[in-house]
Amino acid sequence: MFERCDEVKVLRDPIHGYVNIELKVIWDCLNAKEFQRLRRIRQLGGAYMVYHTAEHTRFAHSLGVYEIVRKMVEENRSIRTALSEIDRVTVMLAGLLHDLGHGPYSHSFELISGFQHEEMTVAILCKNSEVHEVMEKAMPGLAEKVAQVIEGTHENPILIQMISGQLDADRMDYLLRDAYFTGTKYGEFDIQRVLRTIRVRDGKLVVKQSGMHSVEDYIMARYHMYWQVYYHPVARCYELLMKAFFQRLRDVAQSDPSVLDRFRPFASLALNETMTIEQHFSMDEPCFNYGLAQFQQAKDPILSDLAYRIVNRHLFGYEDWISQAQQDFCQSRLLSSGYDPRYYLLSDEARQRPYVPYKGDRKSLIYVVTPQEEVQELSEVSEIVSALIRGKSVNDVKLYYPKEILRKKADHEA
């Protein structure tokens, strides 16, 4: 039904060895401008400020997700026989295109813009775009089916599980890829074993009990990667400084709109306007970085200072948040030193549990099928996962402020 390429396209990949593309609709979507833009969006946002080799992109990650999904639907007989050809192509495209809506520095941009990347992804898929035209040419209505998988509304829950479940292709690729490019080992697990032991039972994906230990490793990999990489305090500080910069830009623009003339592409963000698809397309990291560089020369001293800190990695120091009295003391120190605490005293909280089985929500569960063909939720079979669920949720609250104030505070306490 779907046209094939003249020959199988093979792309080398450090995580999966090769990415194989046989269908023309997938190859044409890869070459569409919306997907090519992902070459200009880093995968890890502020974490590249910590791990200097974390320069990999959403483009590479998206190809990796596609390849994992392709292996699921083509090489796993249980999944292949459970899906129609249209479903198989739909979910492969969803894997490839699921991150089209990401902005500069990925999740950092969501803090600034106020919208989730999935919303923009669906808009790109369903409106006037090159990827939309490619999919509609291949099969009318295909773009809407792909969008439904990403939104989680598709009629076939198996497709949704493969893209955004507890054991999905998205997480499997980014754990392995991010571990590789950060030079860490935390995210490693036996993906081949996981993929070989996935089965379809009662309209959902399950894992054979013989593959359960690989799934346990996968869950622990998620836990360690979040605390060691994604929630690293320096990466979080970088994101908070971005947010503080745009908050200051909004505040200044209210009384002096001409401040936006320094870099007009930031206007929609500063004015809290909904970005069009065209504006979103032009907003990649080279554009974003150029804008920040321009604001280093802004007349407003707070704007120029925050821009300088972001561009040149002069980030804030940080400490564990203990009490409101501690925060009040830091605020008084900042005020006496001439800093505005609205932009120079930042805080955030990181929390996570590696696996939380919410009953009634299929995609939030991992199921295991026993040798007796009984399907059970993972924590009912795995002692390791059961212990993780019973344990306390770990929260990490940090205060961030200029390092010179941090040093003065340390001298005062000494």
N, C-alpha and C positions, 0 to 999 in steps of 0.2 A: 504493500500500500504506500509506504513512504519511500521516496527516491533515495538511492544509495549513491555515494561518491564513486568516481571512476576507480579509485583505489582507496584502501583503508588509510586514513591519515594517522600518523603515529608521532606523538610528541614526547620527548624525553622528560622525565620527571624524577627528582631525587627521592621522592617518597614512595611512589608506586611503580617506578621503573619506566613504564610507558603509559601514556594516555591514548586510547584507541578511539577514533571517530570514524564510523562507517556511514552514518546517515547524513545526507546533504543538508537537512534542516538544522541539524546541530552544528555542522561546519559553517553554515551561513550565519547562524546566530553568533558563533564565536567571532566571526569577522565583522559583525555589526558594530557601529561606532559606540553604542551604549556598553557593549561588553568590552571593547578595546579600552574604554575609559578606565576600567578596573586595573589596568597596568599602572595607572597613576594614583592609585589608592593603596596605601600600606595596609597590611593585614592587622597589625598589632597596635595601631594608634600610638599612644605615648610610651608603650613598652620599648620601642626602639631607642628611646633615650636611656634605657637601662642596659639593654642587650644590643651591642653595636652591630651585630650581624643580622638583626631582625628586620631586614629590608625587603622581605618577601611581600607579595601583593595579593589583593583580593582576586586578581586575575588567576594567579597560580592556584590559590585555594579553591576557587570555583571550578577550575578544571579538575582538581583532585576530588571534589565532591561528586562531580559528574562521573569520574572513573569508578569510584566506589559504587555508585548507583548502577552504572553499567554492569559491573561484575555481579551485583545482586540480581539484576533482572535477566542477564544473559548466561551467567555461569552457575547460578544456584537453581537447580531444577525445580525445587519446591516453589520458589517465587515465580520463576518463569512460567510454569504451567498454571499458576493462579491468576496471572494477569493477561489481559488482551494486548494485542500489539499497540493499540492506541494508548493504553495505560502505561506500557513500558516506555514508549516515546515521551509521553507526558511527564513521567517522573524523572527521566533522564534530563529533559529540558529544565524541569524545576530545579534539579541539582545544579545544573550549569548556571542558571540565571537567578538563583535565589538571593544573591547579594547585589544586584544591579543598583539598588537604591541607596547604597552606602555613600556617605559623604567623606570629605577629607578627615583623616585620622579616625575613620570608622566610628566606633561608638562615642568618641569624644564629640563628634559633630551632632549627635542626637541630643547631648546636653545643651548645645548651643541653639540648635534650630527648633527643638521642642517637638519634633515628629520622629516616629520610628522608621527605620530604613525599610521595613516591610511595606509600609504604606506607599512610599515612593516606588518601590519595586513593582508593586501591583499596578500603579499608575503608568509606569513605563511599559509594562507588558500589555495593558489594555487600551492604551491611547496611541496617538500618532508617533510611532517610533520605528526604527529599522527592524528591531527584533520582532515587533508586532507584525509588520508586513511580511517578514520571512515566515513566521509561523502560520499566518492566515493563508499565505500562498501554498504552503504545504498541506494544510487542511483547515477549512473554515471552522472557527470556534476553538482551535487548538490553544490560542493565547489565553482564552478564558479558563480553559481546563488547567493550564499550567498555573495561572494566578490562583485558582481555587486550592491547589495543593499547597502553595506558599501561604495562603490565608488560613489553611486548615479547615476549609469548608467542602473539599472534594468528597463525592459520594463514596469513594473507596478509601477506607481508613488506612489500608496498607501503604498507599502512596504517601500519605501524610506522615506515617511513622518513619518512613525511610528518609524523609527530609527534616522533620522537626519532632522527633520522639526522644525518648530517653537514650535509645541506642540507635542514633541516626548517622547518616553519611556525613553530615555537616560536622558534628562533634568529632567523629572518628578522624576526619582529615585534619581539622585544625589542631587537635591534640598532637598528632604525629608531626605535622608540618611546623607548628610553633616550637615544639621541643627541638626539632632538628635545627631550625634557624636561630634559636636562642642559645644553642649549644648546651641545653640541659637534657637530662634523661628522664625527667619526671613524667613526661607525656607518652612514654613508650608502652605499648601493649601489643599482643599478637593479633593483629587485625585479620590476617589470613585465617586463623583459627575461628575467630568470631564469624566471619563471612561464610565459612564452610558449614558452621553448625546452626545457622539461622533456618528456621522452617516457618511455614504458614499453617496455622491451626485456627479454626473457627473465625476466619476473617481477620486475623491479626498475626503479627510477627512474633515468633517465640524463639528461644534458643534451646538447643538440646542440652541436657544436663551435662554431657561430656564437654561442652564448651563453656560451662558456667565459670570456671576458674579464670578463663581469659576475659570474661565480662567483669569479674571482680577486679582484675588488674586494670581494666578500662576505667572503672569507677574510681579506683584509687588514683589513677593518672589524672583524671579530672580534678580531684581534690587537691593534689599537690600542684598542678599547673596553675590553678586559680590563686593559691596563696603565694607561690614562688614567682609567677610571671604576671598573670593578669591583674592581680591585686597588689603588685609591688608598690610600696609607698611613693617611690619616685615617679612611676607611671601615673599613679593617681594624682600626684601634685601637678604634673604636666597638664592633665585634663582639667583640673580645677583652675589653673592659671588661664587656660583658654576660655573657660566660662567667665572668669573674672574680667578678662579683657573685653569680652563682648557685652558684659553687663555695664562696664564703664563706657563703652562706645554708645550703648543705648541711652545712658544717662546724659552724656554730653550732647548727643544728637537732639535731645528734647529742647535744649536751650540754644544750641548752635548747629543747625542741620548742615552747615557748610563743612563740618568735620568729615562728612561722608564723601566729599569731593576727592579726598585723598585716595580713596579706592572704592569706586562705586559698586563693584560686585558685592561688597559687604552690606550694602544698604538694606536689602531685603531681610538680612539677619538682624540688623540693628533696629529696624522698624517693625519687627515681628510679623512680617508679611509672609504669606504662604508662597513658597518657591514654586515657580513653574518648572516643567520638565526641562525646558531650555536653560533656565538659570542653574538648575541642578547639574545638568550635563557639563556646563562650563566650570563648575566649582570642583576642581580637582586639587590635589595637593600642591603642584607647582603654582597654581593660581592663588591658593590660600597662603602659601609661604611668601609669595611676592607681596600680597596685601599686608601681612604682618611686618615685612621688611619696610614697607612704605610708612607704616605707623610708628616706626622708631623715631621718625622726624616730626611726629605730631606736636602741635603747640601745647596740648594738654599734657602735663608732666606725668600723670598717672598712666594715661594711654601709652605714651612713649616708653615709659619704664616697663610696663607689663609686656609690651611688644618686644622690647629688648631682651627681657628675661626669657621669653619663649623662644625667640630666634637663636639666642646664644647659650641656652641651657643654664642660665643663672636662676636656678629654681629655689623655692623656699626650703627651709629646713622643716623638720616635723618631729612631733613627739606624741606619745600615747595620750589620749584625752582621759583625764581622771575625774575632774569635777568642774562644776560651773565656776567655782572660785578660781581655779587654775586658768580658765578661759578669760575671766574678768581681769585677772592679773596681767595676762598677755595683752589684752586690749588696752589697759592703761599704759603699758610699756610702749605699745605702738603709737598711741596718741601723743605721749610725751616726746616721742622721737619724730613726730611729724607725719606718720603714716595714717591713712584712712582705713580703719579696720574693715570697712565694707568690702575692700578689695585686697587687703593684706592680712586678714585673719580668716583663714578658710578651714573648713572641716568636712569630713565625710566618714561614712561608715561602710565597711565591707563585711558582708556576711555570706555564708554559703553552707549548704550541706550537699555532699556528693550525690545523694540519691534520696528522694522523698517520695514515697509511693502514695500519691493522692488517689484515694479510692473513687471510682466512678469516672475517672478521666483516663481513657485508654492510652493515650499517647504519653502519659506521665508514668507508665508502668513498664517494667521489663518482665516478661514471662519466661518461665522455664518449663520445658516438656520433659517429663521423666521417662525412663525406659518403659514404664507401664502406660504411657500415653496420657498421663495426668498433667494438666496445665496448671501451674502454680505461680504466684507472684514471687519475684526473685528473693525478697527478704524472708519468705517462708521456707526457702530451701537453703540459702546461703547464711552460714553463721556470721561471716565477715560483714555482709551487708546488714544483717539484722542488728549487729552490734553498732554499726554506724548510725542506724536510724534511732536507736535508743540513746545514743550519746548526745551531749549538749550541742546546740548550734553555736558555732564559733563566730563572734563578732569582733571586728577590729576598728576602733574609732580613733582617728588621728586629727591633730591640729597642725595646720601648716602656716608658717609666717616667715618673714625674711630671716636669713641665717644670722645677720648681725644682731638682731633682737634676741635670737635664740642664744647667742654667745653671751650677751649681756645678762640674760636671765640665768644662765649657768653660773656666771661670775657672782651674781647676787646671791644665789643659793649656796655657793661655796663659802 
